[in-house]
Amino acid sequence: MISTVFLMAPAAMPRPLLDKYHTALLRVQKDPVIVKMLDQLRLTPPPPDQSVADVTKLAAEQIVAWEKPINSLAQ
């Protein structure tokens, strides 16, 4: 099983700030201490070349994939 964790930002966040934030997150996720912690949690860091557009697309796909199962629990 693969777990996905998203850090969200406001839709109006300026793109240069979003890019800086994303670059910092990718750098942190390569840190050996963080990699070990993620491994202990059974989480896999994203690919090192994953763009903001890639993350946005994956998040949208996950929303669609989980919408029906989650809504069925509320009925």
C-alpha positions in Angstrom: 0.0 0.0 0.0 1.2 3.5 -0.8 0.3 6.4 1.4 0.1 9.9 0.1 0.5 13.0 2.3 -0.2 16.4 0.8 0.7 19.7 2.3 -1.8 22.2 1.0 -1.5 25.9 0.3 -4.2 28.6 -0.3 -5.3 28.8 -3.9 -4.2 32.4 -4.0 -0.6 31.7 -2.9 1.7 33.5 -5.3 3.4 31.1 -7.7 7.0 32.1 -6.8 6.3 31.5 -3.1 4.6 28.1 -4.0 7.6 27.1 -6.1 10.0 28.1 -3.2 8.0 26.1 -0.7 7.8 23.1 -3.0 11.6 23.2 -3.6 12.2 23.3 0.1 10.0 20.4 0.7 11.7 18.3 -1.9 15.1 19.1 -0.3 13.9 18.2 3.1 12.4 14.9 1.8 15.9 13.9 0.6 17.5 14.4 4.1 18.6 10.9 5.4 17.0 11.5 8.8 13.7 12.4 7.1 14.0 9.4 4.7 14.5 7.1 7.7 11.5 8.6 9.6 9.3 8.3 6.5 10.4 4.7 6.1 9.5 3.9 9.8 6.0 5.3 9.0 5.9 3.2 5.8 5.7 6.4 3.7 7.7 6.8 0.5 9.0 10.2 -0.4 7.8 11.5 -3.8 10.0 11.3 -6.8 12.7 14.0 -6.6 11.6 15.5 -10.0 7.9 15.8 -9.1 6.6 19.2 -10.0 3.8 21.3 -8.5 1.7 20.4 -11.5 2.3 16.6 -10.8 1.3 17.0 -7.2 -1.8 19.0 -8.2 -2.8 16.3 -10.7 -2.2 13.5 -8.2 -4.3 15.3 -5.5 -7.2 15.8 -8.0 -7.0 12.1 -8.9 -7.1 11.0 -5.3 -10.1 13.2 -4.6 -12.0 11.5 -7.4 -10.8 8.1 -6.4 -11.9 8.4 -2.7 -15.0 10.5 -3.1 -17.4 7.6 -3.7 -16.1 5.3 -1.0 -16.0 8.1 1.6 -19.5 9.3 0.7 -20.8 5.8 1.0 -19.8 5.7 4.6 -21.9 8.8 5.4 -25.1 7.1 4.2 
